[in-house]
């Protein structure tokens, strides 16, 4: 729009310049030439020799064009300022929305973190209870095995004591020692 306005003004300026150069109507030179000829107003009634001050149309049009252009520039500046303000408000609203979403995500993340921590604590508590129970069970089983082993040992000892009474008596001890010395046997069988 500004370019068409500039073109229009330039065209007007060219037209006005060509008009002022061409006909010479209303110029001071034309007036002076007519007066120097000695021509009087009475000699040629068709020629108007009265001096009229020339109105500078181009300057007036230029002033008017500058005035319009300045007004247009003011409107543009106001439009640009309004658009900038709207853009700033939009960006501010967008930033606020992003911050709200971020805060909401952080809040939800905190809730999930808390829930996970509670669940982890419960799992840990259950794991510790289970471990303690397993340890108690193992301890009881170990004690039972130890008790069973103790019973077996004592039973075997009693059995051996009962059986050993008849193995070697005091009377046969010397004769058995002599027999063992005469016929030595290996304690363990070498074949296996």
C-alpha positions as CSV (number, residue, x, y, z in Angstrom):
1,X,0.0,0.0,0.0
2,X,2.8,2.4,0.8
3,X,4.5,1.7,-2.6
4,X,1.3,2.5,-4.5
5,X,0.9,5.7,-2.5
6,X,4.5,6.7,-3.3
7,X,4.0,5.9,-7.0
8,X,0.8,8.0,-7.1
9,X,2.6,10.9,-5.5
10,X,5.5,10.6,-7.9
11,X,3.2,10.6,-10.9
12,X,1.4,13.7,-9.6
13,X,4.7,15.5,-9.1
14,X,5.7,14.7,-12.7
15,X,2.4,15.9,-14.0
16,X,2.6,19.1,-12.0
17,X,6.2,19.7,-13.0
18,X,5.4,19.3,-16.7
19,X,2.4,21.6,-16.4
20,X,4.4,24.3,-14.8
21,X,7.2,24.1,-17.4
22,X,5.0,23.8,-20.4
23,X,2.4,26.4,-20.7
24,X,3.9,29.0,-18.6
25,X,0.5,30.2,-17.5
26,X,0.6,32.1,-14.3
27,X,4.4,32.2,-14.1
28,X,6.3,35.4,-13.4
29,X,8.3,35.2,-16.6
30,X,5.1,35.2,-18.7
31,X,3.8,38.1,-16.8
32,X,7.1,40.0,-17.2
33,X,7.2,39.3,-20.9
34,X,3.7,40.5,-21.5
35,X,4.4,43.7,-19.5
36,X,7.7,44.4,-21.3
37,X,6.1,44.3,-24.7
38,X,4.2,47.3,-23.7
39,X,1.1,45.5,-24.2
40,X,-1.8,47.0,-22.4
41,X,-4.8,45.4,-21.1
42,X,-6.8,47.4,-23.6
43,X,-4.9,46.1,-26.6
44,X,-5.8,42.5,-26.3
45,X,-9.0,41.9,-24.4
46,X,-8.7,38.2,-24.5
47,X,-5.5,38.1,-22.5
48,X,-5.8,38.5,-18.8
49,X,-2.9,40.6,-17.7
50,X,-4.0,40.9,-14.1
51,X,-1.3,39.4,-11.8
52,X,-2.6,36.5,-9.8
53,X,-0.2,35.0,-7.4
54,X,0.4,31.5,-8.4
55,X,-0.7,28.9,-6.0
56,X,1.9,26.2,-5.4
57,X,-0.3,23.1,-6.0
58,X,2.6,20.6,-5.9
59,X,3.8,21.8,-2.5
60,X,0.2,21.7,-1.2
61,X,-0.3,18.2,-2.6
62,X,3.1,17.2,-1.2
63,X,2.1,18.5,2.2
64,X,-1.2,16.7,2.0
65,X,0.5,13.5,1.0
66,X,3.0,13.8,3.9
67,X,0.1,14.4,6.2
68,X,-1.7,11.3,4.9
69,X,1.5,9.3,5.0
70,X,2.2,10.4,8.6
71,X,-1.3,9.5,9.6
72,X,-0.9,6.1,7.9
73,X,2.4,5.6,9.6
74,X,0.8,6.4,13.0
75,X,-1.9,3.8,12.2
76,X,0.7,1.3,11.2
77,X,2.7,2.0,14.3
78,X,-0.5,1.6,16.4
79,X,-1.3,-1.7,14.5
80,X,2.2,-3.0,15.0
81,X,2.2,-2.1,18.7
82,X,-1.2,-3.8,19.1
83,X,0.0,-6.9,17.2
84,X,3.2,-6.9,19.3
85,X,1.1,-6.5,22.5
86,X,-1.2,-9.4,21.4
87,X,1.8,-11.5,20.5
88,X,3.4,-10.8,23.8
89,X,0.1,-11.6,25.6
90,X,-0.1,-14.8,23.6
91,X,3.5,-15.8,24.4
92,X,2.9,-14.9,28.1
93,X,-0.3,-17.0,28.2
94,X,1.6,-19.8,26.4
95,X,4.5,-19.6,28.9
96,X,2.0,-19.6,31.8
97,X,0.2,-22.6,30.3
98,X,3.6,-24.4,29.9
99,X,4.5,-23.5,33.5
100,X,1.1,-24.8,34.8
101,X,1.6,-28.1,32.8
102,X,5.1,-28.4,34.1
103,X,3.9,-27.8,37.7
104,X,1.2,-30.3,37.2
105,X,3.6,-32.9,35.8
106,X,6.0,-32.2,38.8
107,X,3.1,-32.6,41.2
108,X,2.0,-35.9,39.6
109,X,5.6,-37.0,39.5
110,X,5.9,-36.2,43.2
111,X,2.7,-38.2,43.9
112,X,4.0,-41.2,41.9
113,X,7.4,-40.9,43.6
114,X,5.7,-41.0,47.0
115,X,3.5,-43.9,46.0
116,X,6.5,-45.8,44.7
117,X,8.4,-45.0,47.9
118,X,5.4,-46.3,50.0
119,X,5.1,-49.4,47.8
120,X,8.9,-50.0,48.0
121,X,8.8,-49.6,51.8
122,X,5.9,-52.1,52.0
123,X,7.8,-54.5,49.7
124,X,10.9,-54.1,51.9
125,X,8.9,-54.7,55.0
126,X,7.3,-57.8,53.5
127,X,10.7,-59.0,52.3
128,X,12.2,-58.5,55.7
129,X,9.3,-60.3,57.4
130,X,9.7,-63.2,54.9
131,X,13.4,-63.3,55.4
132,X,12.9,-63.4,59.2
133,X,10.3,-66.1,58.8
134,X,12.7,-68.1,56.6
135,X,15.5,-67.6,59.2
136,X,13.2,-68.8,62.0
137,X,12.2,-71.8,59.9
138,X,15.8,-72.6,59.1
139,X,16.8,-72.2,62.7
140,X,14.0,-74.5,63.9
141,X,14.9,-77.0,61.2
142,X,18.6,-76.8,62.1
143,X,17.8,-77.3,65.8
144,X,15.5,-80.2,65.0
145,X,18.3,-81.8,62.9
146,X,20.8,-81.2,65.7
147,X,18.3,-82.7,68.2
148,X,17.8,-85.7,65.9
149,X,21.6,-86.1,65.4
150,X,22.0,-85.9,69.2
151,X,19.4,-88.6,69.7
152,X,21.0,-90.8,67.1
153,X,24.5,-90.2,68.6
154,X,23.3,-91.0,72.1
155,X,21.4,-94.1,70.9
156,X,24.5,-95.3,69.0
157,X,26.7,-94.7,72.0
158,X,24.3,-96.7,74.2
159,X,24.2,-99.4,71.6
160,X,28.0,-99.5,71.3
161,X,28.3,-99.5,75.0
162,X,26.0,-102.4,75.3
163,X,27.7,-104.3,72.4
164,X,31.2,-103.5,73.7
165,X,30.7,-105.3,76.9
166,X,30.9,-108.5,75.1
167,X,33.7,-107.6,72.8
168,X,36.7,-107.8,75.0
169,X,36.7,-108.9,78.6
170,X,39.6,-108.5,81.0
171,X,40.3,-112.2,80.8
172,X,40.6,-112.3,77.1
173,X,42.4,-109.0,76.6
174,X,45.9,-110.4,76.9
175,X,45.2,-113.4,74.6
176,X,43.7,-111.2,71.9
177,X,46.6,-108.8,72.0
178,X,49.1,-111.7,71.5
179,X,46.9,-113.1,68.6
180,X,46.8,-109.7,66.9
181,X,50.6,-109.3,67.2
182,X,51.2,-112.8,65.7
183,X,48.7,-112.2,62.8
184,X,48.8,-108.6,61.8
185,X,45.9,-107.4,59.6
186,X,45.6,-104.1,57.8
187,X,43.2,-101.8,59.3
188,X,41.6,-100.9,55.9
189,X,41.2,-103.2,53.0
190,X,43.7,-102.1,50.2
191,X,41.2,-103.2,47.5
192,X,38.7,-100.6,48.2
